Amino acid sequence: MENETTKVVKETSARRCWVLLCWLLTWWIPSIFLKWFGRMKCEDVRQAWREKSALNIII
């Protein structure tokens, strides 16, 4: 991990709207449930799961 670099990207308003929409569509699944039963320890993984679920709900 010594040679790894992280790139910080500024969050756009479109991204914030998308994240809000994902949360509104998946509000009924709490993060603690995803952490315990879904074994999704990282917040990024839980957000990706919410985005995938939101796309399925929209479709």
C-alpha positions as CSV (number, residue, x, y, z in Angstrom):
1,M,0.0,0.0,0.0
2,E,3.0,2.3,0.1
3,N,3.0,3.1,-3.6
4,E,-0.8,3.5,-3.9
5,T,-2.2,6.9,-4.5
6,T,-5.8,8.1,-4.2
7,K,-7.5,10.5,-6.5
8,V,-10.1,12.8,-5.0
9,V,-12.8,13.7,-7.4
10,K,-15.2,16.6,-6.7
11,E,-18.8,15.3,-6.5
12,T,-21.1,16.9,-9.0
13,S,-24.7,17.9,-8.4
14,A,-25.8,15.1,-10.8
15,R,-24.0,12.5,-8.7
16,R,-25.6,13.9,-5.5
17,C,-29.1,13.6,-7.1
18,W,-28.4,10.1,-8.2
19,V,-27.2,9.0,-4.7
20,L,-30.3,10.7,-3.3
21,L,-32.6,8.8,-5.7
22,C,-30.9,5.5,-4.9
23,W,-31.4,6.1,-1.2
24,L,-35.1,7.1,-1.7
25,L,-35.7,3.9,-3.7
26,T,-33.9,1.7,-1.2
27,W,-34.8,3.4,2.1
28,W,-36.5,0.2,3.3
29,I,-33.2,-1.7,3.4
30,P,-31.1,-0.2,6.3
31,S,-27.4,-0.1,6.0
32,I,-27.0,-2.1,9.2
33,F,-28.9,-5.0,7.5
34,L,-26.5,-4.9,4.5
35,K,-23.5,-4.8,6.8
36,W,-24.6,-7.8,9.0
37,F,-26.6,-10.0,6.6
38,G,-25.2,-8.9,3.3
39,R,-21.6,-9.0,4.6
40,M,-20.9,-5.6,2.9
41,K,-18.5,-4.0,5.4
42,C,-17.4,-1.2,3.1
43,E,-19.6,1.8,2.4
44,D,-18.6,1.9,-1.2
45,V,-19.9,-1.7,-1.7
46,R,-23.2,-0.9,0.0
47,Q,-23.6,2.2,-2.2
48,A,-22.9,0.1,-5.3
49,W,-25.5,-2.4,-4.2
50,R,-28.1,0.4,-3.7
51,E,-27.3,1.8,-7.1
52,K,-27.8,-1.7,-8.7
53,S,-31.0,-2.2,-6.9
54,A,-32.3,1.3,-7.9
55,L,-31.6,0.5,-11.5
56,N,-33.5,-2.7,-11.3
57,I,-36.5,-0.9,-9.6
58,I,-36.4,1.8,-12.3
59,I,-36.4,-0.8,-15.1
